[in-house]
Amino acid sequence: MDDLEQLLTDQQRVLGPDHPDTLTARNNLAYWRGMAGDAAGAAAALEQLLTDRERVLGPDHPHTLATRSNLAHWRGMAGDAAGAAAAFEQLLTDRERVLGPDHPHTLTARNNLAHWRGEAGDAAGAAAAFGDVLTVMVRVLGPDHPKTLTTRQSLAYWRGTAGDAAGAAVAFEELLTDMLRVLGPDHPDTLTTRNNLARWWGTAGDAAGAAVAFEELLTDMLRVLGPDHPLTLATRDNLAYWRSEAGKAVAH
C-alpha cells in the first residue's frame, strides 16, 4: 500500500492528475485498499475516481464503466448490498447500450447484479436472474466455458438458498460431472463443487451422505492442497458438523 501511494504521488507530480496512468494508479490503490480489508475506503476512493474518469474520459469509456463496476462491488462488500444491486442494475443498462447484450462485460454485469440481488435478500430473484444469464452464456460462450460453469455454481447456490435444497443438490451433481470432464478431479473449482454438493445433500436431509462425501473430499483436499490450506480446514469443519448431524439423526 505504501509503495502504491508513493507511486501515485509521483505520477500526479510528473504526469498530472488527469493522465491515464495516474487514474489507473488510483484505481489500483483503491483495489488493494479493499483487499486489505477497508472496503468502505475502497468505495470512497472509487467514487472520487469515477467523478474524474467521467470528466476526463466521458461516461461511456470502458475505464469509466469498469470503475462503476468496481465501485458497486466494494459498496456491496462494505455492507450495502442493496446499493450494489441498484448500481449494477444501472450499469447493466449502460453496458447493454454501449457494448451490446452479448458482450462479456455485459454478461459479467448481469452476473454481478444477480449476486447482489441475492445478497440483498432476494434469493429467488437471484436464482431467476442467474437462470436467465446462464441461457445467454451457453449460447454466447458455450456450455464448457469457465464463466458458464461458474454461473451454474451460482444458480445452484441461490436455488438452494431460496429453499430448494434438493434442486440445488441435483444441480451441483450435474455440474460436478461436467467439472470433472472439463477441469479434472483436482482442479480447485471441482473440489469446491464437491464441497457444495455435499453441503446441499446434507441440507436436503441426507446428513449421513454429506458426512461420507466430506470425508472423501477431505482425503483429496489433503493430497492436493495440504493440511493447512483454508479450504482443507473448512472441509474438516464441515465433516465434523455433518458427522454430528448424522449422529443426531440416528439417535432420533
TIDRENMAR-134226 format. One record per residue (C-alpha): x, y, z; residue number from 1; residue in one letter. Coordinates in Angstrom, 2 decimals. Last residue first. Layout:
BEGIN
R, xx, yy, zz, resi, resn
R, X, Y, Z, NUM, a
...
# end
This chain:
BEGIN
R, xx, yy, zz, resi, resn
R, -33.71, -39.98, 16.87, 252, h
R, -30.22, -41.14, 17.78, 251, a
R, -29.50, -41.96, 14.10, 250, v
R, -30.46, -38.43, 13.03, 249, a
R, -28.37, -36.92, 15.82, 248, k
R, -25.38, -38.94, 14.69, 247, g
R, -25.84, -37.73, 11.11, 246, a
R, -25.89, -34.14, 12.35, 245, e
R, -22.66, -34.71, 14.29, 244, s
R, -21.00, -36.29, 11.27, 243, r
R, -22.32, -33.33, 9.28, 242, w
R, -20.62, -30.81, 11.56, 241, y
R, -17.32, -32.68, 11.85, 240, a
R, -17.08, -33.04, 8.08, 239, l
R, -17.88, -29.38, 7.56, 238, n
R, -15.16, -28.32, 9.99, 237, d
R, -12.60, -30.58, 8.31, 236, r
R, -13.69, -29.20, 4.92, 235, t
R, -13.10, -25.66, 6.18, 234, a
R, -9.58, -26.63, 7.23, 233, l
R, -8.90, -28.09, 3.78, 232, t
R, -10.32, -24.99, 2.11, 231, l
R, -8.11, -22.75, 4.28, 230, p
R, -4.97, -24.72, 3.32, 229, h
R, -3.11, -26.10, 6.34, 228, d
R, -3.41, -29.83, 5.64, 227, p
R, -2.23, -29.75, 2.01, 226, g
R, -3.93, -28.57, -1.16, 225, l
R, -3.97, -31.62, -3.44, 224, v
R, -3.44, -34.57, -1.09, 223, r
R, -5.15, -33.08, 1.97, 222, l
R, -8.02, -31.83, -0.19, 221, m
R, -8.37, -35.29, -1.75, 220, d
R, -8.76, -37.02, 1.61, 219, t
R, -11.03, -34.22, 2.81, 218, l
R, -13.34, -34.76, -0.15, 217, l
R, -13.87, -38.41, 0.75, 216, e
R, -14.75, -37.46, 4.33, 215, e
R, -16.94, -34.60, 3.08, 214, f
R, -18.90, -37.00, 0.86, 213, a
R, -19.34, -39.51, 3.69, 212, v
R, -20.59, -36.75, 6.02, 211, a
R, -23.00, -35.42, 3.37, 210, a
R, -24.40, -38.91, 2.79, 209, g
R, -25.00, -39.28, 6.53, 208, a
R, -26.69, -35.88, 6.72, 207, a
R, -29.08, -36.69, 3.87, 206, d
R, -31.88, -34.21, 4.59, 205, g
R, -31.75, -31.64, 1.79, 204, a
R, -29.31, -29.59, 3.86, 203, t
R, -26.97, -32.56, 3.99, 202, g
R, -27.06, -33.13, 0.25, 201, w
R, -26.70, -29.36, -0.11, 200, w
R, -23.43, -29.38, 1.80, 199, r
R, -22.04, -32.39, -0.02, 198, a
R, -22.76, -30.81, -3.40, 197, l
R, -21.16, -27.53, -2.34, 196, n
R, -17.96, -29.23, -1.22, 195, n
R, -17.85, -31.33, -4.39, 194, r
R, -18.24, -28.12, -6.40, 193, t
R, -15.36, -26.55, -4.47, 192, t
R, -13.17, -29.55, -5.30, 191, l
R, -14.02, -29.16, -8.99, 190, t
R, -13.28, -25.43, -8.80, 189, d
R, -9.90, -26.15, -7.17, 188, p
R, -8.95, -28.54, -10.01, 187, h
R, -8.01, -31.99, -8.74, 186, d
R, -10.71, -34.06, -10.46, 185, p
R, -10.29, -32.66, -13.97, 184, g
R, -11.31, -29.32, -15.46, 183, l
R, -13.66, -30.20, -18.34, 182, v
R, -14.76, -33.75, -17.57, 181, r
R, -14.65, -33.50, -13.78, 180, l
R, -16.37, -30.10, -13.91, 179, m
R, -19.06, -31.52, -16.22, 178, d
R, -19.97, -34.34, -13.83, 177, t
R, -19.73, -31.92, -10.90, 176, l
R, -22.29, -29.64, -12.55, 175, l
R, -24.87, -32.43, -12.70, 174, e
R, -24.33, -33.18, -9.00, 173, e
R, -24.41, -29.47, -8.18, 172, f
R, -27.78, -29.10, -9.94, 171, a
R, -29.21, -32.16, -8.18, 170, v
R, -28.05, -30.83, -4.81, 169, a
R, -29.53, -27.38, -5.53, 168, a
R, -32.86, -28.95, -6.50, 167, g
R, -32.90, -30.88, -3.22, 166, a
R, -32.12, -27.71, -1.26, 165, a
R, -34.93, -25.74, -2.91, 164, d
R, -35.45, -23.03, -0.30, 163, g
R, -34.22, -19.80, -1.91, 162, a
R, -30.74, -20.57, -0.57, 161, t
R, -30.78, -23.82, -2.52, 160, g
R, -31.68, -22.11, -5.77, 159, r
R, -29.15, -19.41, -4.89, 158, w
R, -26.36, -21.98, -4.71, 157, y
R, -27.41, -23.86, -7.86, 156, a
R, -27.53, -20.64, -9.89, 155, l
R, -24.17, -19.52, -8.54, 154, s
R, -22.44, -22.77, -9.44, 153, q
R, -24.10, -22.73, -12.89, 152, r
R, -22.72, -19.22, -13.36, 151, t
R, -19.25, -20.52, -12.54, 150, t
R, -19.62, -23.24, -15.20, 149, l
R, -20.61, -20.64, -17.79, 148, t
R, -17.71, -18.43, -16.76, 147, k
R, -15.30, -21.36, -17.16, 146, p
R, -16.60, -22.08, -20.68, 145, h
R, -17.91, -25.63, -21.05, 144, d
R, -21.50, -24.85, -22.09, 143, p
R, -20.57, -22.37, -24.82, 142, g
R, -19.64, -18.71, -24.60, 141, l
R, -22.52, -17.00, -26.43, 140, v
R, -25.33, -19.58, -26.33, 139, r
R, -24.38, -21.16, -23.00, 138, v
R, -23.81, -17.69, -21.59, 137, m
R, -27.22, -16.45, -22.74, 136, v
R, -29.09, -19.30, -21.07, 135, t
R, -26.95, -18.87, -17.96, 134, l
R, -27.95, -15.20, -17.80, 133, v
R, -31.61, -16.13, -17.42, 132, d
R, -31.02, -18.82, -14.82, 131, g
R, -28.77, -16.47, -12.88, 130, f
R, -31.59, -13.93, -12.82, 129, a
R, -34.13, -16.49, -11.60, 128, a
R, -31.78, -17.66, -8.85, 127, a
R, -31.09, -14.07, -7.78, 126, a
R, -34.80, -13.29, -7.70, 125, g
R, -35.43, -16.34, -5.52, 124, a
R, -32.61, -15.31, -3.18, 123, a
R, -33.91, -11.75, -2.79, 122, d
R, -32.22, -10.73, 0.46, 121, g
R, -29.69, -8.05, -0.53, 120, a
R, -27.08, -10.78, -1.02, 119, e
R, -29.36, -12.34, -3.62, 118, g
R, -29.74, -9.11, -5.55, 117, r
R, -26.01, -8.70, -5.12, 116, w
R, -25.35, -11.93, -6.98, 115, h
R, -27.90, -11.32, -9.73, 114, a
R, -26.48, -7.86, -10.42, 113, l
R, -22.96, -9.26, -10.50, 112, n
R, -23.93, -11.93, -13.01, 111, n
R, -25.71, -9.40, -15.20, 110, r
R, -22.68, -7.11, -15.05, 109, a
R, -20.46, -10.02, -16.06, 108, t
R, -22.75, -10.70, -19.03, 107, l
R, -22.38, -7.08, -20.10, 106, t
R, -18.61, -7.31, -19.76, 105, h
R, -18.59, -10.46, -21.91, 104, p
R, -20.58, -8.69, -24.67, 103, h
R, -23.87, -10.43, -25.52, 102, d
R, -26.31, -7.62, -24.68, 101, p
R, -24.50, -4.88, -26.60, 100, g
R, -21.43, -2.86, -25.67, 99, l
R, -22.70, 0.71, -25.24, 98, v
R, -26.43, 0.18, -24.72, 97, r
R, -26.15, -3.16, -22.93, 96, e
R, -23.33, -1.72, -20.84, 95, r
R, -25.46, 1.29, -19.95, 94, d
R, -28.44, -0.74, -18.76, 93, t
R, -26.17, -3.14, -16.90, 92, l
R, -24.53, -0.25, -15.08, 91, l
R, -27.89, 0.94, -13.76, 90, q
R, -28.72, -2.55, -12.47, 89, e
R, -25.20, -2.88, -11.10, 88, f
R, -25.66, 0.30, -9.07, 87, a
R, -29.03, -0.85, -7.71, 86, a
R, -27.57, -4.22, -6.70, 85, a
R, -24.60, -2.54, -5.00, 84, a
R, -26.91, -0.20, -3.12, 83, g
R, -28.98, -3.15, -1.92, 82, a
R, -25.85, -4.98, -0.81, 81, a
R, -24.58, -2.01, 1.20, 80, d
R, -22.27, -3.78, 3.64, 79, g
R, -18.78, -2.62, 2.66, 78, a
R, -18.53, -5.56, 0.27, 77, m
R, -21.58, -4.21, -1.55, 76, g
R, -20.05, -0.78, -1.94, 75, r
R, -16.86, -2.53, -2.97, 74, w
R, -18.62, -4.24, -5.86, 73, h
R, -20.58, -1.17, -6.96, 72, a
R, -17.41, 0.90, -7.06, 71, l
R, -15.59, -1.75, -9.09, 70, n
R, -18.40, -1.88, -11.64, 69, s
R, -18.59, 1.91, -11.87, 68, r
R, -14.81, 1.99, -12.35, 67, t
R, -15.12, -0.53, -15.18, 66, a
R, -17.72, 1.69, -16.88, 65, l
R, -15.35, 4.65, -16.66, 64, t
R, -12.45, 2.56, -17.95, 63, h
R, -14.56, 1.34, -20.89, 62, p
R, -15.49, 4.94, -21.84, 61, h
R, -19.24, 5.58, -21.82, 60, d
R, -19.40, 8.34, -19.18, 59, p
R, -16.62, 10.50, -20.65, 58, g
R, -12.85, 10.12, -20.41, 57, l
R, -11.71, 13.15, -18.41, 56, v
R, -14.92, 14.20, -16.61, 55, r
R, -16.35, 10.70, -16.23, 54, e
R, -12.94, 9.49, -15.11, 53, r
R, -12.69, 12.29, -12.56, 52, d
R, -16.07, 11.61, -10.94, 51, t
R, -15.41, 7.88, -11.02, 50, l
R, -12.13, 8.35, -9.19, 49, l
R, -13.91, 10.10, -6.31, 48, q
R, -16.39, 7.23, -6.03, 47, e
R, -13.55, 4.78, -6.37, 46, l
R, -11.77, 6.26, -3.35, 45, a
R, -14.96, 6.13, -1.25, 44, a
R, -15.62, 2.52, -2.26, 43, a
R, -12.06, 1.47, -1.42, 42, a
R, -12.30, 3.20, 1.95, 41, g
R, -15.56, 1.37, 2.70, 40, a
R, -14.00, -1.95, 1.71, 39, a
R, -11.01, -1.45, 4.00, 38, d
R, -9.94, -5.06, 4.48, 37, g
R, -6.57, -5.17, 2.72, 36, a
R, -8.35, -6.27, -0.46, 35, m
R, -10.35, -3.05, -0.37, 34, g
R, -7.24, -0.91, -0.04, 33, r
R, -5.68, -3.04, -2.75, 32, w
R, -8.47, -2.13, -5.16, 31, y
R, -8.43, 1.56, -4.25, 30, a
R, -4.69, 1.74, -4.90, 29, l
R, -5.14, 0.04, -8.26, 28, n
R, -7.84, 2.51, -9.34, 27, n
R, -5.73, 5.46, -8.23, 26, r
R, -2.80, 4.07, -10.21, 25, a
R, -5.05, 3.74, -13.26, 24, t
R, -6.05, 7.39, -12.93, 23, l
R, -2.40, 8.39, -12.80, 22, t
R, -1.60, 6.23, -15.82, 21, d
R, -4.46, 7.84, -17.78, 20, p
R, -3.13, 11.35, -17.02, 19, h
R, -5.69, 13.54, -15.26, 18, d
R, -3.75, 14.26, -12.04, 17, p
R, -0.52, 15.32, -13.77, 16, g
R, 2.24, 13.22, -15.29, 15, l
R, 5.22, 14.09, -13.05, 14, v
R, 3.59, 15.23, -9.81, 13, r
R, 0.48, 13.07, -10.01, 12, q
R, 2.64, 10.14, -11.08, 11, q
R, 4.99, 10.63, -8.13, 10, d
R, 2.16, 10.78, -5.59, 9, t
R, 0.51, 7.72, -7.13, 8, l
R, 3.76, 5.78, -6.93, 7, l
R, 4.18, 6.77, -3.28, 6, q
R, 0.64, 5.58, -2.51, 5, e
R, 1.29, 2.33, -4.37, 4, l
R, 4.53, 1.75, -2.44, 3, d
R, 2.80, 2.45, 0.88, 2, d
R, 0.00, 0.00, 0.00, 1, m
# end
